[in-house]
């Protein structure tokens, strides 16, 4: 087996400390040869769990792999990749995987096992357990768990002796905590689990705590020191400052522009009502509406006297203002940048050159010649769809947002669905990959029927 360590720093380190960049290496695995740093970064923003095993064909390791294979979807939901290491070669790994699938009732085994027969990597990562020996008297690899952030730095390290199997429910729990605290100024208390209250960090001033965590409470202490500040977990319904009155979304129900904003509000669990603005009858040009929005466009958002227009700007505002679920508008810089780029692409390209040309003439909002439609279709196949595929690939392969749709996915999905339902003969409706992407977004939107309605699904081209 081929193992090449490509970090000079790695050669001198007996182990890793929290905050260290993990050493890079090139090695064979049960699936493919990998460059570890490149593997971590594909797609950008991914977290990684590396866990080691003393050897193939060992009883405890077999049960651990069975458990991880069965719950791998839980890691995927958390935008976390899984990779294992065992001190045998690739041929041994592949045979062992068949045993794992058969004995642990695992249908799919979809993550790689690194081949480390010389134990070079186990030594460099500090995974060796000196108290456990194999049949040849050599120190065995311990059961290590490394959680690595998108920045390739070590966030958590757990070491188990070779004789003790790991608790992967605990691994998921600490992953949830690490991801939460990476993007919010909180810490998780003893026995915390997803959805429970958190502690405001001592470094957050009283003023900032009130602004960031308006629902936090100070626990009285005999010392009168105000250091125990408890807040609902950021991103949960309890942590939100819910609008005092329902949001007003001024627009036209079932329009390709109003729908995405309704969708974001619904998916974020925010109360809203649609105020009808009938463009066909010129309602957007009425003095009262122009006083509200001088650009007289839809959708226009009204939040307790604060007015905003342009749907993508409104969606970003809602996510920032009301602590929407993390997946809608990610805090991770790379994932947020990908979402922002996709939103800009949507308004600059997809909306102007696809929706306006294909959909609007059919519903009476404009005209387009056959030549213009043909040009739009040619540009879609040559440039626009390849660009979308690149964004989806960077998101993880199915959605731009990864395992769950972000607001860019929702804007694309509602425009695709509306166009396909109203113009079933269009290339938008008949494009198989675009249809599959839209279906993947829909499948992850629990409030889909609330804002889209049944008629879109009824007329969507199968």
N, C-alpha and C positions, 0 to 999 in steps of 0.2 A: 504494500500500500504506500501511496505517495503522500507524505506530509512535509510541507515546507512552511516554516515560520518566517514571516516577512517583517516582523517588528523587532528591531534591535533591542528595544525596551523589554520585550518579552523574554529575551534570552537571559536576562539578569534577574528577573523577578521570581522569587520562590512562591509567590502567591499574589493575590490581588486585594487591594483595599477599596472600600466604597469610594466612588468618584473617579477611580482609575479608568482610563480607556482600556477596554479589553484588547489583548494582543490579537493581531491579525494572523491568519495562517491560510494556507491552501491545502486541502485534504480531500481524499476520496470519501464518499458516503454511500449509503445503501441506495441512493437515488441518482446522484450525480457528483461530479467533482465541483467543489465550491471554493471561492475566495470568501472567507468569513465576513469581512467588513462589507463587501458588495452584497452578500446574501442578506445581512442585517438590513441594509438600506433599500431593499427592493420588496415592496414599494416604500417610498420615503415616508418617514413618520412611524414606521413599525417598531413595536417593542419585540423583544426576543427572550425566550427562556431556553437556556442550555442546561440540561441535566445529564449527569454522568452515571455510569454503571461499572461495577467491578469486572464483569465478564458476560459474554453471551451464554445462553443455555443455563441460566441460574434461576432458582425458583422465585425469589423475591423480585428480581428485575423483570421477570416475565409478567408478574401481576401488575407491576408499576406501568409497564408499557401498555398492558391491556386497559388500565384505567385511563391513561393519557389519551389513547386512541379513541376511547369511548366518549371522552369529554373534550376532544379537540375543538369542537365547534364553540365551546365556551371561551377558549383562548382566541379563536378567530373573531368572535363578537367583540372582544376587547382589543382588536387590532394587534394581536400578539402572535408571533411565529414560534413554533416549537422545534427544537433540534436536540438530539441526544448524542452521547459519546459512550463508546464501549471499547475495551482494549482487545479487540479482535479485528480480523480483516473483513472486507466487504462480502466475500463469499459466505463467511460464517454469519454475518448480520442477516443476509437474505434468507438463509435457511432458518435462522431463529425466528424471523418475522412470521414465517409460515406456521411455526409452532405457536407463536403468540396469538395469531388470528384464530387458529383452531381451538386452543385450550381456553382462551379468554372470551370466546364468542364475539370476536371483532370482525366486522365485514370489511372495513377499510383501514389501511395503515398508511396515512398520508403525510408523514413527516420523516426526515432523514435521520439516520444514525451514522455518526462520524466514525471512521475506522482509525483506531489508535493502537495498533498491535505493539508498537515500541514504547508506549506510554509517554512519549515526548510531550504530548499536549496535556495529559493528566498532571505531569510534573510542573509544567510551565504555568498551569492554572491553579496549582496548589491543591489538587484533588486527591492526593495520596494519603491513605490511612495507615500509619506505621504499625498499628496494633493488629491489623488484619493481614494474614499471609495466605497466599495461594498454595497449591500443592508443591510448587517449586521453591517455596520459602520467600517469594518476592512480595513486597508490600502491595496490597490491593488498592484499587481506586475506591475512594469513599463515594457515598451517594450525595453528590453536590448539586445544588440548584443555584444558578446564576440568573438573575433578572437584569436584562440589559436595556437601557433606554434608547430612544431614537438617535441620541448623540453618541452611541457606542460606549457609553460609560456604565460601569457597574452600579446598579441601584440597590441590589440586595443579594446576599449570599447566605445560603443555608447549607450546613454540613451535617450529614447523618452518617453514622458508622455503617459499614457494609452489612451488618446484621439486622438493621432496622429499616423497614420500608417507609417511604415518604407519604405524607398526608397532602394530597393534591387539592383538597378543598381549602387547606390553609394556603397553598401556593396561589390559588385564585383569589383568596381574600387579601393577601398582601399585594398582589398585582393590582387589585381594585384600589387599595390604599395608595400605592405608589403613583398610579395614574391620576387619582383625584388630587393628591397633594402636590403633584408636579405643576398643576395649572391653577390651583386655588390656595389662598393663604390660610390653610387649615392643617391640623394634625388629627390623626384618628386615635381615639382612646383605646384602652384595654378591651379586648373582645369585640371590637368594632366589626360590623359587617355592612354590606351595601345597603344604603338607605337610612342608616342610623345617624344620630347626631355626631357632630365633630367639634373640635376645639379650635377656637381662633388663636392663631399663633401669637406668642408674646411680643413679637416684633411689630405687630400691627397696632397703630395708635388707636386711641378711643374714637377719634373722629373718623379715621379710615374704617374702623370696624363698623361704625354706624352706617357708613355709606355702602360698604361691601356686603355687610351681613345685617340688614335692617331688622331681622327677626331674632338676633342673638340675645342671649340672656346672661347676666353676670351672677354666678353662684356666690351667695354670701359665705364668708369665712370668718373664723374667730380672729384672725389676724387683720381683718378688714382690707386685705390686699386683693385687688380686683384682677386676679390672674386666671381664674377659672371662668372662661367665657365660652358658653356652649351655643352652637348654631346648628340649624338643620343642614344636612348635607347639601352643598351647592349642587344645583342642577335638579333637585327634587322639587316636587310641588310645594312642600312645606317651606322651602327656602325662598320661594318667589315672593316678590311684592306684586300681587295680582292687581290688575287695573281696578280702580275704584268703581268704574263703570265699564261696560263692555266696550272694547275697541270698535270704532266705526270705520269700516272699509267702504269708501265711496267707489262704486264701480258698477259693472254690468255682470250679473251672475252668468256663469258658464262662458265668460270671455277668457281668452287665453292670457290676458294680462291680470285680471282680477283673481282668477283661480289660484295661481301660485301663492299669493299673499294669504288668501284664505287657508290654503293648505298648510303653510308654515304656522299660522296661528293655531290651527287645529292640532297639528302634530306637537306643538309646544304646550298644548293644554290651556290656551288663553281664550277667555270669552270674547266673542266678537259678533257683530251684526253687519250685514251688507246693506248699505244705503244705496238704493237704485239710482244710477245715473244713466239715462237712456241716450246713448250717443246718436242713435238713429233719429231721435226727435230733437236733437240739439240741446239736450239738458245740460251738457257740459259747458255750453256757452252762456247759460243763464247768469245774470249778475251775481246772485248769491253764491254760486259755485265758483265763479271767477274770483270773487272776494276771498274764498277759502283757499283756492289754488290758482294763482294768476296764469299758470301754464295750462289750466283747464284740461288735464290729462287724467286718465285712470290707470291704476288705482291710486286713490289718495287716502292716506291713513290719518285718522284723527284720534289722538290719545289724550283725553282730558284737557283739551285746549291746545295741545301740541300737534302741529300739522306737518306732514311729510308726504312727498310724492315720489314716484318712480319705484316700482315694485321691489326691485332688488335692494335699494337703499332702505325701504321700509322693512324688509325681511331681516336685514342685518341689524337694524335698530331693535326690532322685537327680540332677537336672540341676545343682544347685548344688554338690553334694559331689563328683561324678565328672566334671566338665568335659564334660558331654554336648555333642553338636553344637549349634552356635549357634542353628540354626533351631528346636530343640525348646523352648527357653526363652530368648528373645532378650535380649541385654544392652542393646540400644537402649531407652531409657526409654519411648518411645511404644509400641513393639511389645510390650514386656513388659507395660505397662499394659493394652493391648488383650487380651493373653493372659490376664492376671489377671481382667479384667472378664468375659471369656468363661467362664473356669473358675467364677467366682462365679455367673454366669447358669446354668451347667450344673447346679450342685448346688442352687441355689435355685429354679430354674424347670423346666428340662428334665427333670432326674431326678425331682424330687418330683411334678411335675404331668403328665408324659408317661410316663416309664418305669414309675413306680409304678402308674399308672392303667391303662396299656395292656398292659404286659408281665407284671407280677407276678401278677395274677389268673390268667393262663394257665398259669404255671409253679407255681402253688400257694402263692405267698407273700403273698397278700392277696385282697381282693375289691373289685369296683367295679361299680356299677350301670350300666345302659345310659345313664342320664341323666348320670352322672359322666363316662363315656367321651365322650358327645356334647359336654358342656361343655368337656372337655379339647381336643377337636378344634376347636371354635369358637374357643377361646382361642388355640390354636396358629395358626390361620389369621389371626386378627385382630391378635394381639400378638407371639407368640413367634417365628414365622417372620420377620415384618418386622424384629424385633430381630436375629435371626441374620443376615439378609441385610445389615443395616447393618454388622455386625461383619465379615462376609466382604468387603463392599465396601471397608471401611477397610483390610482386609488386602491388598487388591490385586485382588479380583474373583472368585477361585476358592476360596481358602482364607483362614482367619483369619490363618494364619502367613505369607501371601504366596505365594511360589513353592514352599515346602515346608511340610508340616504342623508346627504347634507342638503342645504337649501338650494344649491345649484342643481342637484339631481331632481329636486322637486320642481324647479322651474322648467327644466327640460321635459320631465315626465308630463306635466300638465299641458304644455304646448304640443307635445307629440300626441297625447291622448285626444286633445280637442281637435287637432288637425286631422287625425286619422278617423275620428267619428264623423266629422262634417264633410270630409273629402276622402271617402274610402277608396277611390280609384287612384289616389295620389301615390307618388313614390315614397312619401313618408309612411303611409299606411302599409305599403307592401314591402318595405325594407326589413328583411328578417332579423338582422342584427340589431337594428334600431328598436324593433318590436320587442326583442328579447331583453334589451337593456331597460326599456320602459316597464316591461312586466316585472323585472327584478326590483325596480324601484317601488312599484305598486305593492309587491308582496311584503315589503318592509314598512308600509304606511298603514297603521291600524285604523286611522280615521279617513281612509280613502273615500268610502261611500258618503261620508258626511259632507265633503266639499266637492266631489265630482258627480255624484248621482249615478243612477243605474243606466241612463240612456247612453252615456259614453261607452260603457262596457258592452252594451247591447250592439252598438254599431261599429265597434272596433274590429278591424279586419283580422280574421283568424289566421 
